[in-house]
Amino acid sequence: MVSLWLWVLSLCNSGMVMVKQKYRVIETITTVDGTLYKDELVAFENKEEDGDWRVKDNMGRIWYVNPKSLTDSPVALSRGS
């Protein structure tokens, strides 16, 4: 346990920051598990073998979406648009 904390502290002290890439949903996606609405922000988790991306919404729900349904352009990510 102590070695884990030392590793975490070394990451913090090294200036290494883990930031999740954010994307905005371009079109509403509806599944049996719910709806991911247009203009909602999601955080990239990883790329799946079938080409879909695993993303997490602001409620912590996991979604598997086509990357063509997301945008990372700065204008689209700003709160004003």
Phi and psi restraints in degrees (value plus and minus 20) as a CYANA .aco file:
   2 VAL   PHI     -84.2   -44.2
   2 VAL   PSI     -60.1   -20.1
   3 SER   PHI     -85.6   -45.6
   3 SER   PSI     -52.6   -12.6
   4 LEU   PHI     -84.0   -44.0
   4 LEU   PSI     -65.7   -25.7
   5 TRP   PHI     -83.7   -43.7
   5 TRP   PSI     -57.9   -17.9
   6 LEU   PHI     -84.3   -44.3
   6 LEU   PSI     -59.0   -19.0
   7 TRP   PHI     -85.0   -45.0
   7 TRP   PSI     -64.2   -24.2
   8 VAL   PHI     -83.5   -43.5
   8 VAL   PSI     -64.2   -24.2
   9 LEU   PHI     -85.3   -45.3
   9 LEU   PSI     -55.9   -15.9
  10 SER   PHI     -86.1   -46.1
  10 SER   PSI     -55.3   -15.3
  11 LEU   PHI     -86.0   -46.0
  11 LEU   PSI     -61.5   -21.5
  12 CYS   PHI     -85.9   -45.9
  12 CYS   PSI     -60.7   -20.7
  13 ASN   PHI     -95.6   -55.6
  13 ASN   PSI     -42.8    -2.8
  14 SER   PHI    -100.0   -60.0
  14 SER   PSI     -26.3    13.7
  15 GLY   PHI      62.9   102.9
  15 GLY   PSI     -15.9    24.1
  16 MET   PHI     -96.3   -56.3
  16 MET   PSI      99.5   139.5
  17 VAL   PHI    -136.9   -96.9
  17 VAL   PSI     109.2   149.2
  18 MET   PHI    -112.2   -72.2
  18 MET   PSI      91.7   131.7
  19 VAL   PHI    -140.3  -100.3
  19 VAL   PSI     107.8   147.8
  20 LYS   PHI     -99.7   -59.7
  20 LYS   PSI     118.6   158.6
  21 GLN   PHI     -94.0   -54.0
  21 GLN   PSI     110.4   150.4
  22 LYS   PHI    -120.6   -80.6
  22 LYS   PSI     124.4   164.4
  23 TYR   PHI    -155.0  -115.0
  23 TYR   PSI     135.5   175.5
  24 ARG   PHI    -130.1   -90.1
  24 ARG   PSI     118.1   158.1
  25 VAL   PHI     -94.7   -54.7
  25 VAL   PSI     108.7   148.7
  26 ILE   PHI    -102.8   -62.8
  26 ILE   PSI     -57.8   -17.8
  27 GLU   PHI    -155.5  -115.5
  27 GLU   PSI     127.4   167.4
  28 THR   PHI     -82.9   -42.9
  28 THR   PSI     113.0   153.0
  29 ILE   PHI    -137.9   -97.9
  29 ILE   PSI     100.3   140.3
  30 THR   PHI    -133.7   -93.7
  30 THR   PSI     110.2   150.2
  31 THR   PHI    -152.7  -112.7
  31 THR   PSI     159.0   199.0
  32 VAL   PHI     -87.9   -47.9
  32 VAL   PSI     -38.3     1.7
  33 ASP   PHI    -109.2   -69.2
  33 ASP   PSI     -27.5    12.5
  34 GLY   PHI     121.5   161.5
  34 GLY   PSI    -184.2  -144.2
  35 THR   PHI    -147.8  -107.8
  35 THR   PSI     113.3   153.3
  36 LEU   PHI    -125.8   -85.8
  36 LEU   PSI      90.2   130.2
  37 TYR   PHI    -102.2   -62.2
  37 TYR   PSI     131.9   171.9
  38 LYS   PHI     -75.7   -35.7
  38 LYS   PSI     121.4   161.4
  39 ASP   PHI      55.2    95.2
  39 ASP   PSI     -16.5    23.5
  40 GLU   PHI     -98.0   -58.0
  40 GLU   PSI     123.3   163.3
  41 LEU   PHI    -106.9   -66.9
  41 LEU   PSI     118.3   158.3
  42 VAL   PHI    -152.0  -112.0
  42 VAL   PSI     134.6   174.6
  43 ALA   PHI    -127.2   -87.2
  43 ALA   PSI     110.7   150.7
  44 PHE   PHI     -88.3   -48.3
  44 PHE   PSI     112.5   152.5
  45 GLU   PHI    -124.9   -84.9
  45 GLU   PSI     -78.8   -38.8
  46 ASN   PHI    -187.8  -147.8
  46 ASN   PSI     151.1   191.1
  47 LYS   PHI    -119.4   -79.4
  47 LYS   PSI     113.2   153.2
  48 GLU   PHI    -107.3   -67.3
  48 GLU   PSI     145.8   185.8
  49 GLU   PHI     -83.8   -43.8
  49 GLU   PSI     -51.2   -11.2
  50 ASP   PHI    -102.9   -62.9
  50 ASP   PSI     -18.8    21.2
  51 GLY   PHI      79.5   119.5
  51 GLY   PSI     -36.7     3.3
  52 ASP   PHI     -90.6   -50.6
  52 ASP   PSI     138.2   178.2
  53 TRP   PHI    -124.7   -84.7
  53 TRP   PSI     120.2   160.2
  54 ARG   PHI    -111.9   -71.9
  54 ARG   PSI      99.9   139.9
  55 VAL   PHI    -147.7  -107.7
  55 VAL   PSI     140.1   180.1
  56 LYS   PHI    -141.9  -101.9
  56 LYS   PSI     110.8   150.8
  57 ASP   PHI    -104.6   -64.6
  57 ASP   PSI    -197.9  -157.9
  58 ASN   PHI     -90.7   -50.7
  58 ASN   PSI     -32.1     7.9
  59 MET   PHI    -114.8   -74.8
  59 MET   PSI     -22.2    17.8
  60 GLY   PHI      69.8   109.8
  60 GLY   PSI     -15.2    24.8
  61 ARG   PHI     -97.4   -57.4
  61 ARG   PSI     122.9   162.9
  62 ILE   PHI    -112.2   -72.2
  62 ILE   PSI     114.7   154.7
  63 TRP   PHI    -149.1  -109.1
  63 TRP   PSI     125.3   165.3
  64 TYR   PHI    -131.4   -91.4
  64 TYR   PSI      90.3   130.3
  65 VAL   PHI    -147.6  -107.6
  65 VAL   PSI     136.0   176.0
  66 ASN   PHI     -93.3   -53.3
  66 ASN   PSI     111.5   151.5
  67 PRO   PHI     -80.3   -40.3
  67 PRO   PSI     -39.4     0.6
  68 LYS   PHI     -89.8   -49.8
  68 LYS   PSI     -34.1     5.9
  69 SER   PHI    -110.1   -70.1
  69 SER   PSI     -15.6    24.4
  70 LEU   PHI    -145.8  -105.8
  70 LEU   PSI     135.0   175.0
  71 THR   PHI    -155.1  -115.1
  71 THR   PSI     128.8   168.8
  72 ASP   PHI    -141.3  -101.3
  72 ASP   PSI      -4.6    35.4
  73 SER   PHI     -86.7   -46.7
  73 SER   PSI     119.2   159.2
  74 PRO   PHI     -77.8   -37.8
  74 PRO   PSI     -56.2   -16.2
  75 VAL   PHI     -84.8   -44.8
  75 VAL   PSI     -61.5   -21.5
  76 ALA   PHI     -91.6   -51.6
  76 ALA   PSI     -44.6    -4.6
  77 LEU   PHI    -105.8   -65.8
  77 LEU   PSI     -37.4     2.6
  78 SER   PHI     -87.4   -47.4
  78 SER   PSI     129.5   169.5
  79 ARG   PHI     -91.4   -51.4
  79 ARG   PSI     -40.7    -0.7
  80 GLY   PHI     -95.6   -55.6
  80 GLY   PSI     -39.3     0.7
